[in-house]
């Protein structure tokens, strides 16, 4: 049997299993709390796994392993930013949000502000961040599935994108948060098992001696000792000082962006209490941390076993390093059949990874559209739960359709920068608004709106005029050049701008509501009046 | 949701000594720690950009400072998360539960 056939069978099994769970979950999805927050009935451990499943995208599994396999140490820099970021969520955001919010990020921001402008801003930001992230994932999915299943025709890739889009819409529309969460839990378990298995085989091959593995990787990469140090991909010496500032800018956006990503924030609402939210972030940190340590071995292992040249030949970004490693190490230890099986398993895990993340993004953006924009801005709160959930389902359809329609023409463009951009917008607009809301007494409507739009617009404008969009061979539009700023990552400017806009907007407005601040402070720290779990 | 939006209850609670104590216990732990781990992370990123000679120093076989520094970021993240959960369970949760009960008594 060819690995493509086996991978397809495994993938279809995953789809069948998760669809069954989704239909089962839909039987218990009746109220808005069920649809948006899974009835708040997940345990800390379950939600911790789902956080891992929501967060560990194909970009981090295949992307980081690929960066390490081709450029060595620089991929590790990425994973460290992705992990340390969770401390911001744990210490400052998760529990307080769970105590004071209901369904979306905007619930916390609108708590003591004038709801319509704040919800509009937060809704726009949520949808923009989620669609950028979604687009990057879907374009990646098309290319990846093509490579792994041997689909090389253009129409084959288009159908892959359509299939991924349809599946994510089905999970979200039918299963709501409950279905989506289970898809993420199953994926997290599969991903951790697959990554751990390949890691063990790789370490075994090198006699569990990390130094030997690193030495072989450096040698096989053809780059020598430089392969084990930063600087081959980000902030290279050739790029000079701006390259290094760009590296720091990326690092800051990664560490501050996570706690402002809407699809991550809504996960905190799926557990019954703030203590469970804390527990789920603890589990999330454990799972994500271990996973990135495994990725380090996978990346260097791929360089050592497969060789950087062969990896770059299969995919210029190195996205197939992990599957190639699985095939090589499987064949090395169990013979050819072993290689085929292991490759198929890792390919199926990669599909599951993509599906779980895009479903989470679709849910976050459609929830925000229905709950923030439709129910509170357009209808001023005069809607029933039933109407709101119906609109959320329709919105999921529309967002899925938009994502498919954008992803198909974007296939030929380099849109990898969209993930870093989503993190930058989340860190520049959403995070200042959330932190000020929770901790700054004086904060008000003008401040919240200024922080979100200021951060969003500055990040977008900086990126549009950056080498990520034009004027570089790796740009989205390599043939034109209207770049003005030598930075691909806007965070180092846009994050201070977001915080500053929030500050200035606040102090130039007289609005100030001491009693509402008393309420959010008491509620966020003690859990008084928090939204309870649904009873079934 | 039977909690009434009786703002005076919240203001009263916010002004109480016990609540100020809870707020102090939370902020005096979480804020300095956030500054500390962000500074520690930033140091790592800056060294990765500007001190590559130092980061490339080999310590044990092929294992260099960059790798050890990176792994230490993982270790510090795990330790801080663990320490926070201990702090919260011992110093924050009991007081928060007590204050919540007090407010709920007044608002229901």
Boltz contact constraints between the chains, C-beta under 6 A:
constraints:
  - contact:
      token1: [A, 73]
      token2: [B, 66]
      max_distance: 6.0
  - contact:
      token1: [A, 76]
      token2: [B, 70]
      max_distance: 6.0
  - contact:
      token1: [A, 77]
      token2: [B, 48]
      max_distance: 6.0
  - contact:
      token1: [A, 80]
      token2: [B, 70]
      max_distance: 6.0
  - contact:
      token1: [A, 80]
      token2: [B, 73]
      max_distance: 6.0
  - contact:
      token1: [A, 83]
      token2: [B, 77]
      max_distance: 6.0
  - contact:
      token1: [A, 84]
      token2: [B, 41]
      max_distance: 6.0
  - contact:
      token1: [A, 84]
      token2: [B, 77]
      max_distance: 6.0
  - contact:
      token1: [A, 87]
      token2: [B, 37]
      max_distance: 6.0
  - contact:
      token1: [A, 87]
      token2: [B, 77]
      max_distance: 6.0
  - contact:
      token1: [A, 87]
      token2: [B, 80]
      max_distance: 6.0
  - contact:
      token1: [A, 90]
      token2: [B, 81]
      max_distance: 6.0
  - contact:
      token1: [A, 91]
      token2: [B, 30]
      max_distance: 6.0
  - contact:
      token1: [A, 91]
      token2: [B, 34]
      max_distance: 6.0
  - contact:
      token1: [A, 91]
      token2: [B, 84]
      max_distance: 6.0
  - contact:
      token1: [A, 211]
      token2: [B, 61]
      max_distance: 6.0
  - contact:
      token1: [A, 211]
      token2: [B, 62]
      max_distance: 6.0
  - contact:
      token1: [A, 211]
      token2: [B, 63]
      max_distance: 6.0
  - contact:
      token1: [A, 214]
      token2: [B, 62]
      max_distance: 6.0
  - contact:
      token1: [A, 215]
      token2: [B, 62]
      max_distance: 6.0
  - contact:
      token1: [A, 228]
      token2: [B, 64]
      max_distance: 6.0
  - contact:
      token1: [A, 229]
      token2: [B, 52]
      max_distance: 6.0
  - contact:
      token1: [A, 229]
      token2: [B, 55]
      max_distance: 6.0
  - contact:
      token1: [A, 229]
      token2: [B, 56]
      max_distance: 6.0
  - contact:
      token1: [A, 229]
      token2: [B, 66]
      max_distance: 6.0
  - contact:
      token1: [A, 230]
      token2: [B, 48]
      max_distance: 6.0
  - contact:
      token1: [A, 231]
      token2: [B, 52]
      max_distance: 6.0
  - contact:
      token1: [A, 235]
      token2: [B, 49]
      max_distance: 6.0
  - contact:
      token1: [A, 244]
      token2: [B, 49]
      max_distance: 6.0
  - contact:
      token1: [A, 247]
      token2: [B, 49]
      max_distance: 6.0
  - contact:
      token1: [A, 248]
      token2: [B, 45]
      max_distance: 6.0
  - contact:
      token1: [A, 248]
      token2: [B, 49]
      max_distance: 6.0
  - contact:
      token1: [A, 251]
      token2: [B, 45]
      max_distance: 6.0
  - contact:
      token1: [A, 255]
      token2: [B, 41]
      max_distance: 6.0
  - contact:
      token1: [A, 282]
      token2: [B, 81]
      max_distance: 6.0
  - contact:
      token1: [A, 282]
      token2: [B, 85]
      max_distance: 6.0
  - contact:
      token1: [A, 285]
      token2: [B, 81]
      max_distance: 6.0
  - contact:
      token1: [A, 289]
      token2: [B, 74]
      max_distance: 6.0
  - contact:
      token1: [A, 515]
      token2: [B, 7]
      max_distance: 6.0
  - contact:
      token1: [A, 515]
      token2: [B, 11]
      max_distance: 6.0
  - contact:
      token1: [A, 518]
      token2: [B, 10]
      max_distance: 6.0
  - contact:
      token1: [A, 518]
      token2: [B, 11]
      max_distance: 6.0
  - contact:
      token1: [A, 518]
      token2: [B, 14]
      max_distance: 6.0
  - contact:
      token1: [A, 519]
      token2: [B, 10]
      max_distance: 6.0
  - contact:
      token1: [A, 521]
      token2: [B, 14]
      max_distance: 6.0
  - contact:
      token1: [A, 522]
      token2: [B, 10]
      max_distance: 6.0
  - contact:
      token1: [A, 522]
      token2: [B, 13]
      max_distance: 6.0
  - contact:
      token1: [A, 522]
      token2: [B, 14]
      max_distance: 6.0
  - contact:
      token1: [A, 525]
      token2: [B, 22]
      max_distance: 6.0
  - contact:
      token1: [A, 526]
      token2: [B, 96]
      max_distance: 6.0
  - contact:
      token1: [A, 526]
      token2: [B, 99]
      max_distance: 6.0
  - contact:
      token1: [A, 526]
      token2: [B, 100]
      max_distance: 6.0
  - contact:
      token1: [A, 527]
      token2: [B, 100]
      max_distance: 6.0
  - contact:
      token1: [A, 528]
      token2: [B, 100]
      max_distance: 6.0
  - contact:
      token1: [A, 528]
      token2: [B, 103]
      max_distance: 6.0
  - contact:
      token1: [A, 529]
      token2: [B, 3]
      max_distance: 6.0
